Amino acid sequence: MRADDEQRIAARLARVMAVACVRNTRLEDLHTGQVPVSHAGDGSDIIVTDADGNRIPWSEIARIDDDEMRALMREIVDRLYTFHLRIDEPAFRAEIDRWAAMTAKWDTPKPDPVLSAIPAEMPERG
């Protein structure tokens, strides 16, 4: 298969997996709510006061706690697992194709620098 075909297929699959396995998860619960106004545009002028009276700059606020992160990651892993288990089922593929059409106008994915930095070949052990 040509490299450009592989990239096109990988991009389509990445977008559809994002919508099927990440979107509409607990992530949406974290996204729901009132967004504070920043006149600076970068949140540097937003201060959060917690129940103990600590004043915390917006840039230092954890927006998700450990339990929420754990639950989110479990849900995403379960969805990715189910996606891979069902990808060859015709009815599931039809739904995936519908979702793929929804994502067609999304930005083209680009290689992630962290994952791209992993060597392509394992070094030989001596």
TORPA-4810 file (N, C-alpha, C, O; in nm, 3 decimals):
<nodes>
NODE_1_0.084_-0.117_0.000_0.000_0.000_0.000_0.089_0.124_0.000_0.193_0.127_0.066_M
NODE_2_0.049_0.224_-0.072_0.125_0.348_-0.081_0.118_0.424_0.052_0.019_0.415_0.125_R
NODE_3_0.223_0.499_0.081_0.231_0.573_0.207_0.118_0.673_0.221_0.063_0.690_0.330_A
NODE_4_0.081_0.742_0.111_-0.027_0.841_0.122_-0.161_0.774_0.148_-0.246_0.832_0.216_D
NODE_5_-0.184_0.653_0.096_-0.306_0.578_0.126_-0.309_0.537_0.273_-0.412_0.546_0.339_D
NODE_6_-0.194_0.491_0.323_-0.185_0.452_0.464_-0.215_0.571_0.554_-0.286_0.558_0.654_E
NODE_7_-0.161_0.687_0.520_-0.183_0.808_0.600_-0.330_0.850_0.596_-0.386_0.890_0.698_Q
NODE_8_-0.392_0.842_0.478_-0.533_0.879_0.464_-0.621_0.786_0.548_-0.712_0.832_0.618_R
NODE_9_-0.594_0.656_0.542_-0.672_0.558_0.618_-0.649_0.577_0.768_-0.743_0.573_0.847_I
NODE_10_-0.523_0.598_0.808_-0.492_0.620_0.950_-0.560_0.746_1.002_-0.609_0.747_1.115_A
NODE_11_-0.564_0.852_0.921_-0.629_0.977_0.962_-0.778_0.956_0.980_-0.836_1.003_1.078_A
NODE_12_-0.840_0.885_0.887_-0.985_0.857_0.897_-1.015_0.773_1.021_-1.110_0.802_1.094_R
NODE_13_-0.934_0.671_1.044_-0.953_0.584_1.160_-0.931_0.661_1.290_-1.006_0.641_1.386_L
NODE_14_-0.830_0.747_1.296_-0.803_0.825_1.417_-0.922_0.915_1.450_-0.963_0.925_1.566_A
NODE_15_-0.976_0.982_1.349_-1.090_1.072_1.373_-1.213_0.995_1.419_-1.282_1.038_1.511_R
NODE_16_-1.241_0.880_1.355_-1.360_0.805_1.392_-1.343_0.741_1.530_-1.440_0.731_1.605_V
NODE_17_-1.222_0.699_1.565_-1.200_0.645_1.699_-1.213_0.754_1.804_-1.262_0.728_1.914_M
NODE_18_-1.172_0.875_1.771_-1.188_0.987_1.865_-1.335_1.014_1.893_-1.374_1.033_2.008_A
NODE_19_-1.417_1.015_1.788_-1.559_1.045_1.808_-1.631_0.926_1.874_-1.720_0.947_1.956_V
NODE_20_-1.594_0.804_1.838_-1.663_0.687_1.893_-1.615_0.650_2.033_-1.693_0.598_2.113_A
NODE_21_-1.489_0.675_2.062_-1.431_0.624_2.186_-1.396_0.729_2.290_-1.376_0.696_2.407_C
NODE_22_-1.388_0.856_2.250_-1.350_0.961_2.345_-1.462_1.062_2.364_-1.494_1.102_2.476_V
NODE_23_-1.521_1.102_2.253_-1.631_1.198_2.260_-1.750_1.133_2.328_-1.765_1.011_2.322_R
NODE_24_-1.834_1.209_2.391_-1.954_1.160_2.458_-1.923_1.059_2.568_-2.001_0.967_2.594_N
NODE_25_-1.808_1.077_2.632_-1.773_0.999_2.750_-1.784_1.093_2.870_-1.846_1.199_2.861_T
NODE_26_-1.728_1.054_2.981_-1.725_1.140_3.100_-1.654_1.273_3.069_-1.669_1.370_3.143_R
NODE_27_-1.579_1.275_2.962_-1.513_1.398_2.920_-1.616_1.509_2.898_-1.590_1.625_2.929_L
NODE_28_-1.732_1.473_2.845_-1.839_1.572_2.824_-1.888_1.629_2.956_-1.923_1.747_2.964_E
NODE_29_-1.891_1.545_3.062_-1.931_1.595_3.194_-1.832_1.700_3.244_-1.870_1.799_3.306_D
NODE_30_-1.704_1.678_3.215_-1.601_1.773_3.257_-1.605_1.900_3.174_-1.561_2.006_3.219_L
NODE_31_-1.657_1.890_3.055_-1.666_2.004_2.963_-1.789_2.089_2.991_-1.795_2.206_2.953_H
NODE_32_-1.887_2.031_3.058_-2.012_2.100_3.088_-1.990_2.201_3.200_-1.912_2.176_3.292_T
NODE_33_-2.056_2.311_3.193_-2.049_2.409_3.301_-2.012_2.546_3.248_-1.992_2.567_3.129_G
NODE_34_-2.005_2.636_3.341_-1.976_2.775_3.308_-1.825_2.794_3.290_-1.746_2.750_3.373_Q
NODE_35_-1.788_2.859_3.183_-1.648_2.890_3.156_-1.622_3.032_3.206_-1.696_3.124_3.170_V
NODE_36_-1.519_3.052_3.287_-1.491_3.187_3.338_-1.444_3.280_3.227_-1.383_3.238_3.129_P
NODE_37_-1.475_3.406_3.243_-1.435_3.509_3.146_-1.292_3.553_3.176_-1.255_3.575_3.291_V
NODE_38_-1.213_3.564_3.071_-1.076_3.613_3.084_-1.060_3.730_2.989_-1.066_3.714_2.867_S
NODE_39_-1.040_3.847_3.045_-1.015_3.965_2.961_-0.876_3.959_2.899_-0.852_4.016_2.792_H
NODE_40_-0.783_3.891_2.967_-0.647_3.876_2.914_-0.645_3.775_2.799_-0.555_3.777_2.715_A
NODE_41_-0.745_3.687_2.796_-0.753_3.588_2.690_-0.680_3.458_2.718_-0.703_3.358_2.649_G
NODE_42_-0.594_3.457_2.819_-0.518_3.336_2.849_-0.549_3.280_2.988_-0.485_3.185_3.032_D
NODE_43_-0.644_3.338_3.057_-0.682_3.293_3.191_-0.594_3.346_3.301_-0.618_3.316_3.418_G
NODE_44_-0.492_3.425_3.267_-0.400_3.476_3.370_-0.468_3.572_3.467_-0.415_3.598_3.575_S
NODE_45_-0.583_3.625_3.430_-0.656_3.717_3.517_-0.768_3.648_3.594_-0.852_3.716_3.654_D
NODE_46_-0.772_3.516_3.593_-0.875_3.440_3.665_-0.812_3.378_3.789_-0.709_3.311_3.781_I
NODE_47_-0.876_3.401_3.903_-0.830_3.345_4.030_-0.948_3.267_4.089_-1.060_3.317_4.094_I
NODE_48_-0.920_3.145_4.133_-1.021_3.061_4.196_-0.994_3.060_4.346_-0.880_3.041_4.389_V
NODE_49_-1.098_3.081_4.426_-1.085_3.073_4.570_-1.152_2.945_4.615_-1.271_2.925_4.592_T
NODE_50_-1.073_2.857_4.682_-1.130_2.729_4.725_-1.198_2.743_4.862_-1.202_2.852_4.919_D
NODE_51_-1.250_2.633_4.915_-1.325_2.635_5.040_-1.239_2.674_5.160_-1.293_2.720_5.260_A
NODE_52_-1.108_2.657_5.151_-1.019_2.697_5.259_-0.969_2.841_5.243_-0.888_2.888_5.323_D
NODE_53_-1.016_2.910_5.141_-0.976_3.049_5.117_-0.849_3.063_5.036_-0.799_3.174_5.019_G
NODE_54_-0.794_2.952_4.986_-0.675_2.960_4.902_-0.711_3.023_4.768_-0.809_2.984_4.704_N
NODE_55_-0.631_3.119_4.726_-0.650_3.184_4.596_-0.555_3.118_4.498_-0.433_3.125_4.514_R
NODE_56_-0.611_3.054_4.396_-0.532_2.974_4.302_-0.548_3.031_4.162_-0.660_3.044_4.114_I
NODE_57_-0.438_3.064_4.095_-0.447_3.111_3.955_-0.505_3.000_3.865_-0.476_2.882_3.885_P
NODE_58_-0.584_3.040_3.769_-0.649_2.947_3.678_-0.550_2.850_3.613_-0.580_2.732_3.595_W
NODE_59_-0.432_2.900_3.580_-0.333_2.816_3.513_-0.279_2.706_3.604_-0.216_2.612_3.556_S
NODE_60_-0.304_2.715_3.735_-0.256_2.615_3.830_-0.368_2.524_3.882_-0.343_2.436_3.965_E
NODE_61_-0.489_2.545_3.835_-0.603_2.466_3.882_-0.604_2.330_3.813_-0.591_2.321_3.691_I
NODE_62_-0.620_2.224_3.893_-0.644_2.091_3.836_-0.793_2.086_3.803_-0.877_2.105_3.891_A
NODE_63_-0.824_2.062_3.679_-0.964_2.064_3.637_-1.029_1.926_3.642_-1.148_1.912_3.614_R
NODE_64_-0.951_1.826_3.679_-1.002_1.690_3.691_-0.925_1.622_3.805_-0.802_1.630_3.811_I
NODE_65_-0.997_1.556_3.894_-0.928_1.490_4.006_-0.893_1.346_3.968_-0.931_1.298_3.861_D
NODE_66_-0.821_1.277_4.056_-0.773_1.142_4.026_-0.887_1.044_3.999_-0.877_0.962_3.908_D
NODE_67_-0.994_1.052_4.078_-1.107_0.960_4.057_-1.174_0.985_3.921_-1.211_0.890_3.852_D
NODE_68_-1.191_1.112_3.885_-1.250_1.144_3.754_-1.161_1.097_3.640_-1.210_1.046_3.540_E
NODE_69_-1.029_1.114_3.655_-0.935_1.070_3.552_-0.938_0.918_3.538_-0.938_0.866_3.426_M
NODE_70_-0.941_0.849_3.650_-0.946_0.703_3.647_-1.074_0.655_3.577_-1.068_0.566_3.493_R
NODE_71_-1.187_0.713_3.613_-1.315_0.674_3.551_-1.315_0.707_3.401_-1.363_0.627_3.321_A
NODE_72_-1.262_0.822_3.364_-1.254_0.861_3.223_-1.167_0.763_3.146_-1.205_0.716_3.038_L
NODE_73_-1.050_0.731_3.199_-0.959_0.640_3.129_-1.018_0.500_3.117_-1.001_0.435_3.014_M
NODE_74_-1.087_0.453_3.220_-1.153_0.322_3.212_-1.256_0.321_3.099_-1.263_0.227_3.020_R
NODE_75_-1.336_0.427_3.095_-1.440_0.434_2.992_-1.378_0.438_2.852_-1.427_0.370_2.762_E
NODE_76_-1.274_0.517_2.833_-1.209_0.526_2.701_-1.146_0.393_2.663_-1.160_0.349_2.549_I
NODE_77_-1.077_0.328_2.756_-1.016_0.198_2.728_-1.124_0.095_2.692_-1.106_0.018_2.598_V
NODE_78_-1.234_0.094_2.766_-1.343_0.001_2.735_-1.401_0.027_2.596_-1.432_-0.067_2.523_D
NODE_79_-1.415_0.154_2.561_-1.468_0.187_2.428_-1.369_0.148_2.317_-1.409_0.094_2.214_R
NODE_80_-1.241_0.174_2.338_-1.140_0.134_2.239_-1.138_-0.018_2.223_-1.130_-0.069_2.111_L
NODE_81_-1.144_-0.088_2.334_-1.147_-0.235_2.332_-1.268_-0.285_2.254_-1.255_-0.372_2.168_Y
NODE_82_-1.385_-0.230_2.284_-1.508_-0.270_2.215_-1.501_-0.235_2.068_-1.545_-0.314_1.984_T
NODE_83_-1.447_-0.119_2.036_-1.429_-0.078_1.896_-1.350_-0.184_1.820_-1.390_-0.227_1.712_F
NODE_84_-1.237_-0.225_1.878_-1.152_-0.324_1.811_-1.221_-0.460_1.802_-1.205_-0.531_1.702_H
NODE_85_-1.297_-0.497_1.903_-1.368_-0.626_1.900_-1.477_-0.629_1.792_-1.500_-0.734_1.731_L
NODE_86_-1.542_-0.516_1.767_-1.660_-0.513_1.680_-1.635_-0.458_1.541_-1.727_-0.456_1.459_R
NODE_87_-1.513_-0.414_1.511_-1.486_-0.344_1.385_-1.521_-0.425_1.261_-1.547_-0.367_1.156_I
NODE_88_-1.521_-0.557_1.269_-1.553_-0.640_1.153_-1.702_-0.672_1.139_-1.742_-0.738_1.043_D
NODE_89_-1.785_-0.626_1.233_-1.930_-0.651_1.225_-1.992_-0.550_1.128_-1.971_-0.430_1.143_E
NODE_90_-2.069_-0.598_1.029_-2.127_-0.507_0.928_-2.211_-0.393_0.986_-2.198_-0.279_0.941_P
NODE_91_-2.296_-0.421_1.084_-2.380_-0.315_1.140_-2.296_-0.211_1.213_-2.322_-0.091_1.206_A
NODE_92_-2.195_-0.258_1.284_-2.105_-0.167_1.354_-2.027_-0.082_1.254_-2.012_0.039_1.272_F
NODE_93_-1.977_-0.147_1.148_-1.904_-0.073_1.044_-1.992_0.033_0.979_-1.943_0.142_0.947_R
NODE_94_-2.120_0.004_0.960_-2.210_0.102_0.901_-2.222_0.225_0.992_-2.223_0.338_0.943_A
NODE_95_-2.229_0.203_1.122_-2.236_0.315_1.216_-2.104_0.392_1.216_-2.103_0.515_1.220_E
NODE_96_-1.994_0.321_1.210_-1.862_0.383_1.205_-1.850_0.470_1.079_-1.797_0.581_1.085_I
NODE_97_-1.899_0.420_0.967_-1.895_0.497_0.843_-1.977_0.625_0.855_-1.938_0.729_0.800_D
NODE_98_-2.089_0.619_0.926_-2.171_0.739_0.949_-2.094_0.840_1.034_-2.095_0.959_1.005_R
NODE_99_-2.027_0.791_1.137_-1.946_0.880_1.222_-1.829_0.936_1.144_-1.792_1.052_1.162_W
NODE_100_-1.771_0.855_1.057_-1.657_0.902_0.976_-1.699_1.020_0.890_-1.622_1.115_0.873_A
NODE_101_-1.819_1.016_0.836_-1.869_1.128_0.755_-1.878_1.255_0.839_-1.851_1.365_0.790_A
NODE_102_-1.917_1.240_0.967_-1.927_1.355_1.059_-1.791_1.421_1.079_-1.783_1.542_1.097_M
NODE_103_-1.685_1.341_1.078_-1.552_1.392_1.110_-1.470_1.433_0.988_-1.355_1.475_1.000_T
NODE_104_-1.529_1.420_0.871_-1.455_1.445_0.747_-1.398_1.587_0.740_-1.295_1.608_0.676_A
NODE_105_-1.462_1.683_0.804_-1.415_1.822_0.798_-1.324_1.859_0.915_-1.279_1.973_0.926_K
NODE_106_-1.298_1.763_1.002_-1.205_1.789_1.113_-1.065_1.812_1.057_-1.036_1.775_0.943_W
NODE_107_-0.979_1.873_1.136_-0.840_1.894_1.095_-0.774_1.759_1.064_-0.808_1.657_1.124_D
NODE_108_-0.681_1.761_0.972_-0.604_1.642_0.941_-0.512_1.612_1.058_-0.440_1.701_1.104_T
NODE_109_-0.513_1.489_1.108_-0.424_1.457_1.219_-0.278_1.470_1.179_-0.242_1.457_1.062_P
NODE_110_-0.195_1.495_1.278_-0.051_1.500_1.255_0.016_1.408_1.356_-0.040_1.381_1.462_K
NODE_111_0.134_1.358_1.324_0.202_1.267_1.416_0.226_1.331_1.552_0.270_1.446_1.561_P
NODE_112_0.198_1.256_1.657_0.221_1.301_1.794_0.371_1.294_1.823_0.433_1.191_1.797_D
NODE_113_0.431_1.401_1.876_0.575_1.401_1.897_0.622_1.297_2.000_0.731_1.241_1.986_P
NODE_114_0.542_1.271_2.103_0.582_1.174_2.205_0.584_1.033_2.147_0.681_0.960_2.163_V
NODE_115_0.474_0.994_2.080_0.469_0.860_2.022_0.565_0.847_1.904_0.619_0.739_1.880_L
NODE_116_0.586_0.955_1.833_0.678_0.951_1.719_0.823_0.935_1.762_0.906_0.887_1.685_S
NODE_117_0.854_0.973_1.885_0.991_0.964_1.935_1.030_0.821_1.974_1.148_0.794_1.996_A
NODE_118_0.933_0.731_1.982_0.963_0.592_2.015_1.033_0.531_1.894_0.983_0.542_1.782_I
NODE_119_1.148_0.467_1.916_1.222_0.409_1.802_1.138_0.307_1.725_1.060_0.231_1.783_P
NODE_120_1.156_0.307_1.595_1.081_0.215_1.508_1.129_0.071_1.524_1.052_-0.023_1.509_A
NODE_121_1.256_0.056_1.556_1.313_-0.078_1.573_1.365_-0.094_1.713_1.423_-0.001_1.770_E
NODE_122_1.345_-0.211_1.767_1.398_-0.240_1.901_1.547_-0.269_1.888_1.588_-0.340_1.796_M
NODE_123_1.628_-0.216_1.978_1.771_-0.246_1.975_1.793_-0.394_2.006_1.719_-0.454_2.084_P
NODE_124_1.895_-0.451_1.944_1.926_-0.592_1.969_1.986_-0.607_2.106_2.064_-0.524_2.152_E
NODE_125_1.947_-0.717_2.172_2.005_-0.747_2.303_2.121_-0.843_2.286_2.112_-0.939_2.209_R
NODE_126_2.226_-0.817_2.356_2.346_-0.897_2.338_2.369_-0.997_2.441_2.468_-1.070_2.436_G
</nodes>
